[in-house]
Amino acid sequence: EHSILDKRREVRSDWHNCLKLGYDVQNLCWPDWMLSCLDKELSSFQDAASFVLPDKVVSPGQPIGALHPIWIERYGLSQDALLVGGTTDSNAAFFLRQ
């Protein structure tokens, strides 16, 4: 019997989506308390946090990666289209006021 955790894939996201998961956008890392809790609750897995948190967190505007050819074909996008980190309208407004 296999668990969904046996089939790990790379997951990337941006600050603002990860902020909702507890990501520390000031220090650009997952808080130690969170990592400790995950290790405790998922103690049967080595590096438990990697099973439930994105592997890479990027800043708004930073490339996350290339799009899969399926999406490029389906939506008629350029072959060199990139997925980039985003932001919300309220955060964008805040940064514009700075």
N, CA, C and O of each residue as an XYZ file, in Angstrom:
392
protein
N       0.842     -1.183      0.000
C       0.000      0.000      0.000
C       0.886      1.245      0.000
O       1.853      1.338      0.756
N       0.539      2.186     -0.853
C       1.321      3.413     -0.976
C       0.527      4.611     -0.460
O      -0.692      4.691     -0.612
N       1.240      5.511      0.135
C       0.655      6.758      0.632
C       0.866      7.848     -0.402
O       1.765      7.751     -1.237
N       0.048      8.877     -0.351
C       0.257     10.031     -1.229
C       1.631     10.661     -0.972
O       2.204     11.288     -1.863
N       2.152     10.495      0.240
C       3.457     11.066      0.579
C       4.598     10.328     -0.090
O       5.725     10.824     -0.105
N       4.331      9.146     -0.647
C       5.359      8.404     -1.367
C       5.642      9.029     -2.734
O       6.698      8.793     -3.321
N       4.718      9.807     -3.227
C       4.826     10.379     -4.565
C       5.108     11.867     -4.459
O       4.225     12.688     -4.708
N       6.305     12.212     -4.098
C       6.707     13.601     -3.878
C       7.013     14.286     -5.191
O       7.666     13.711     -6.062
N       6.543     15.510     -5.336
C       6.883     16.316     -6.492
C       7.356     17.671     -6.009
O       7.066     18.073     -4.882
N       8.070     18.361     -6.845
C       8.586     19.671     -6.468
C       7.457     20.693     -6.470
O       6.679     20.773     -7.421
N       7.377     21.467     -5.404
C       6.342     22.491     -5.279
C       7.027     23.828     -5.021
O       7.871     23.950     -4.133
N       6.649     24.826     -5.812
C       7.191     26.172     -5.647
C       6.037     27.148     -5.495
O       4.945     26.920     -6.015
N       6.285     28.226     -4.784
C       5.253     29.238     -4.605
C       5.916     30.583     -4.346
O       7.141     30.700     -4.368
N       5.095     31.588     -4.102
C       5.623     32.923     -3.822
C       5.345     33.316     -2.369
O       4.574     32.658     -1.671
N       5.985     34.396     -1.929
C       5.858     34.876     -0.547
C       4.418     34.986     -0.101
O       4.060     34.539      0.989
N       3.596     35.579     -0.941
C       2.249     35.929     -0.507
C       1.349     34.718     -0.336
O       0.489     34.713      0.544
N       1.526     33.703     -1.151
C       0.778     32.468     -0.920
C       1.313     31.755      0.318
O       0.543     31.199      1.100
N       2.630     31.772      0.492
C       3.228     31.083      1.636
C       3.006     31.825      2.947
O       3.034     31.218      4.017
N       2.788     33.129      2.870
C       2.470     33.913      4.065
C       1.246     33.310      4.764
O       1.171     33.289      5.992
N       0.300     32.829      3.977
C      -0.914     32.215      4.521
C      -0.611     30.909      5.244
O      -1.400     30.451      6.071
N       0.533     30.314      4.930
C       0.958     29.071      5.598
C       1.886     29.340      6.779
O       2.302     28.403      7.461
N       2.216     30.612      7.031
C       3.073     30.958      8.154
C       4.485     31.347      7.765
O       5.330     31.523      8.642
N       4.767     31.485      6.483
C       6.105     31.861      6.014
C       6.487     33.230      6.555
O       5.668     34.149      6.570
N       7.720     33.362      6.995
C       8.238     34.618      7.546
C       8.830     35.436      6.399
O       9.941     35.166      5.944
N       8.075     36.444      5.932
C       8.543     37.227      4.783
C       9.605     38.257      5.158
O      10.250     38.828      4.279
N       9.790     38.498      6.442
C      10.872     39.390      6.860
C      12.216     38.680      6.780
O      13.203     39.249      6.314
N      12.243     37.436      7.239
C      13.495     36.673      7.253
C      13.594     35.678      6.104
O      14.607     34.997      5.951
N      12.532     35.597      5.291
C      12.487     34.730      4.110
C      12.788     33.269      4.437
O      13.652     32.631      3.835
N      12.035     32.771      5.418
C      12.201     31.373      5.808
C      10.954     30.899      6.547
O      10.107     31.695      6.952
N      10.866     29.596      6.708
C       9.807     29.026      7.537
C      10.235     29.176      8.990
O      11.394     28.908      9.306
N       9.348     29.591      9.882
C       9.720     29.778     11.283
C      10.160     28.463     11.933
O       9.623     27.397     11.632
N      11.129     28.557     12.810
C      11.638     27.367     13.502
C      10.540     26.636     14.263
O      10.515     25.405     14.279
N       9.616     27.391     14.905
C       8.560     26.744     15.676
C       7.693     25.870     14.770
O       7.248     24.794     15.169
N       7.463     26.348     13.552
C       6.641     25.585     12.622
C       7.359     24.311     12.183
O       6.761     23.236     12.143
N       8.629     24.439     11.860
C       9.405     23.277     11.440
C       9.482     22.240     12.565
O       9.406     21.036     12.316
N       9.633     22.714     13.793
C       9.674     21.804     14.947
C       8.350     21.072     15.119
O       8.329     19.868     15.373
N       7.245     21.801     14.981
C       5.917     21.176     15.097
C       5.719     20.115     14.026
O       5.226     19.022     14.309
N       6.102     20.437     12.799
C       5.952     19.472     11.711
C       6.801     18.233     11.946
O       6.348     17.109     11.730
N       8.037     18.445     12.391
C       8.908     17.298     12.682
C       8.318     16.424     13.779
O       8.401     15.197     13.717
N       7.725     17.057     14.778
C       7.127     16.307     15.891
C       5.894     15.533     15.421
O       5.758     14.346     15.717
N       5.007     16.192     14.696
C       3.752     15.566     14.269
C       3.951     14.536     13.161
O       3.183     13.580     13.055
N       4.969     14.726     12.345
C       5.243     13.792     11.246
C       6.572     13.090     11.468
O       7.364     12.928     10.540
N       6.806     12.682     12.689
C       8.104     12.126     13.075
C       8.503     10.866     12.313
O       9.683     10.516     12.280
N       7.548     10.186     11.707
C       7.888      8.977     10.971
C       8.502      9.285      9.603
O       8.964      8.376      8.913
N       8.508     10.568      9.206
C       9.072     10.955      7.924
C      10.339     11.768      8.130
O      10.380     12.684      8.952
N      11.374     11.420      7.370
C      12.597     12.209      7.412
C      12.323     13.539      6.716
O      11.717     13.561      5.645
N      12.758     14.634      7.305
C      12.534     15.975      6.768
C      11.048     16.204      6.495
O      10.645     16.480      5.365
N      10.253     16.086      7.539
C       8.793     16.147      7.441
C       8.286     17.408      6.753
O       7.316     17.352      5.997
N       8.930     18.541      7.007
C       8.456     19.798      6.430
C       8.418     19.739      4.910
O       7.556     20.362      4.291
N       9.340     18.999      4.300
C       9.375     18.942      2.837
C       8.160     18.227      2.260
O       7.894     18.335      1.063
N       7.422     17.502      3.086
C       6.220     16.821      2.615
C       5.002     17.739      2.582
O       4.045     17.471      1.855
N       5.028     18.808      3.355
C       3.833     19.652      3.453
C       4.054     21.115      3.079
O       3.084     21.856      2.918
N       5.287     21.543      2.940
C       5.581     22.929      2.601
C       6.235     23.007      1.222
O       6.922     22.073      0.808
N       6.025     24.111      0.511
C       6.698     24.259     -0.786
C       8.213     24.157     -0.649
O       8.791     24.570      0.356
N       8.843     23.600     -1.681
C      10.302     23.435     -1.694
C      11.037     24.754     -1.858
O      12.102     24.971     -1.280
N      10.440     25.632     -2.662
C      11.086     26.905     -2.959
C      10.044     28.015     -2.865
O       8.923     27.879     -3.357
N      10.432     29.110     -2.228
C       9.558     30.279     -2.099
C      10.282     31.445     -2.767
O      11.428     31.748     -2.435
N       9.604     32.096     -3.713
C      10.232     33.189     -4.455
C       9.544     34.515     -4.147
O       8.400     34.549     -3.693
N      10.260     35.596     -4.402
C       9.694     36.933     -4.217
C       8.789     37.270     -5.398
O       8.910     36.667     -6.465
N       7.882     38.231     -5.212
C       7.023     38.647     -6.324
C       7.875     39.080     -7.524
O       8.828     39.845     -7.379
N       7.521     38.584     -8.688
C       8.246     38.913     -9.915
C       9.401     37.988    -10.235
O       9.895     37.994    -11.362
N       9.845     37.191     -9.271
C      10.958     36.264     -9.508
C      10.434     35.022    -10.229
O       9.366     34.518     -9.882
N      11.168     34.522    -11.227
C      10.727     33.324    -11.936
C      10.610     32.110    -11.010
O      11.481     31.848    -10.181
N       9.517     31.389    -11.178
C       9.315     30.125    -10.472
C       9.777     28.987    -11.368
O      10.388     28.027    -10.897
N       9.485     29.093    -12.651
C       9.925     28.065    -13.580
C       9.183     28.126    -14.899
O       8.277     28.937    -15.091
N       9.585     27.253    -15.799
C       8.965     27.167    -17.121
C       7.608     26.486    -17.008
O       7.366     25.701    -16.092
N       6.742     26.795    -17.940
C       5.428     26.162    -17.980
C       5.529     24.798    -18.665
O       6.362     24.591    -19.548
N       4.686     23.897    -18.251
C       4.635     22.578    -18.869
C       4.107     22.737    -20.289
O       3.218     23.555    -20.524
N       4.638     21.968    -21.242
C       4.182     22.066    -22.633
C       2.668     21.903    -22.816
O       2.099     22.458    -23.755
N       2.027     21.161    -21.945
C       0.570     21.001    -22.045
C      -0.128     22.348    -21.931
O      -1.048     22.635    -22.697
N       0.309     23.194    -20.961
C      -0.316     24.499    -20.749
C       0.037     25.462    -21.877
O      -0.796     26.266    -22.297
N       1.252     25.381    -22.358
C       1.678     26.237    -23.471
C       0.810     25.961    -24.695
O       0.325     26.884    -25.350
N       0.626     24.685    -24.990
C      -0.182     24.313    -26.147
C      -1.655     24.675    -25.940
O      -2.291     25.253    -26.822
N      -2.182     24.333    -24.778
C      -3.612     24.574    -24.510
C      -3.990     26.049    -24.639
O      -5.047     26.374    -25.178
N      -3.134     26.937    -24.148
C      -3.473     28.359    -24.138
C      -2.729     29.180    -25.194
O      -2.830     30.407    -25.216
N      -1.989     28.508    -26.060
C      -1.294     29.205    -27.142
C      -0.236     30.176    -26.661
O      -0.064     31.252    -27.235
N       0.474     29.798    -25.608
C       1.497     30.673    -25.032
C       2.839     30.493    -25.738
O       3.063     29.500    -26.430
N       3.706     31.447    -25.554
C       5.057     31.372    -26.089
C       5.807     30.214    -25.436
O       5.603     29.922    -24.257
N       6.672     29.558    -26.202
C       7.465     28.439    -25.683
C       8.373     28.861    -24.523
O       8.740     28.025    -23.697
N       8.739     30.142    -24.449
C       9.611     30.591    -23.365
C       8.860     31.347    -22.277
O       9.460     32.110    -21.519
N       7.542     31.136    -22.200
C       6.758     31.749    -21.122
C       7.214     31.206    -19.774
O       7.518     30.020    -19.645
N       7.260     32.073    -18.778
C       7.664     31.688    -17.423
C       6.541     31.978    -16.439
O       5.771     32.924    -16.602
N       6.472     31.147    -15.427
C       5.588     31.405    -14.294
C       6.409     32.189    -13.278
O       7.517     31.778    -12.933
N       5.882     33.310    -12.795
C       6.612     34.137    -11.830
C       5.793     34.315    -10.562
O       4.571     34.167    -10.564
N       6.490     34.636     -9.479
C       5.821     34.903     -8.214
C       4.926     36.116     -8.341
O       5.258     37.076     -9.036
N       3.794     36.070     -7.670
C       2.833     37.156     -7.763
C       2.643     37.884     -6.449
O       3.376     37.670     -5.483
N       1.660     38.734     -6.435
C       1.280     39.451     -5.226
C      -0.214     39.754     -5.310
O      -0.834     39.560     -6.355
N      -0.769     40.214     -4.238
C      -2.191     40.562     -4.221
C      -2.344     42.052     -4.464
O      -1.379     42.808     -4.342
N      -3.535     42.471     -4.802
C      -3.740     43.896     -5.071
C      -3.492     44.754     -3.833
O      -2.967     45.861     -3.954
N      -3.856     44.270     -2.647
C      -3.627     45.082     -1.445
C      -2.137     45.185     -1.126
O      -1.685     46.240     -0.680
N      -1.369     44.130     -1.339
C       0.070     44.200     -1.118
C       0.734     45.085     -2.162
O       1.645     45.849     -1.844
N       0.279     44.984     -3.403
C       0.836     45.831     -4.461
C       0.596     47.307     -4.121
O       1.491     48.134     -4.296
N      -0.580     47.634     -3.647
C      -0.895     49.008     -3.272
C       0.023     49.492     -2.151
O       0.492     50.630     -2.173
N       0.274     48.624     -1.175
C       1.170     48.974     -0.069
C       2.567     49.304     -0.590
O       3.161     50.309     -0.201
N       3.093     48.438     -1.487
C       4.437     48.662     -1.998
C       4.514     49.922     -2.861
O       5.542     50.600     -2.878
N       3.450     50.232     -3.565
C       3.437     51.444     -4.382
C       3.493     52.700     -3.525
O       4.028     53.725     -3.948
N       2.945     52.619     -2.333
C       2.927     53.781     -1.435
C       4.272     54.008     -0.759
O       4.481     55.075     -0.182
N       5.163     53.080     -0.805
C       6.470     53.200     -0.135
C       7.368     54.182     -0.833
O       8.499     54.400     -0.399
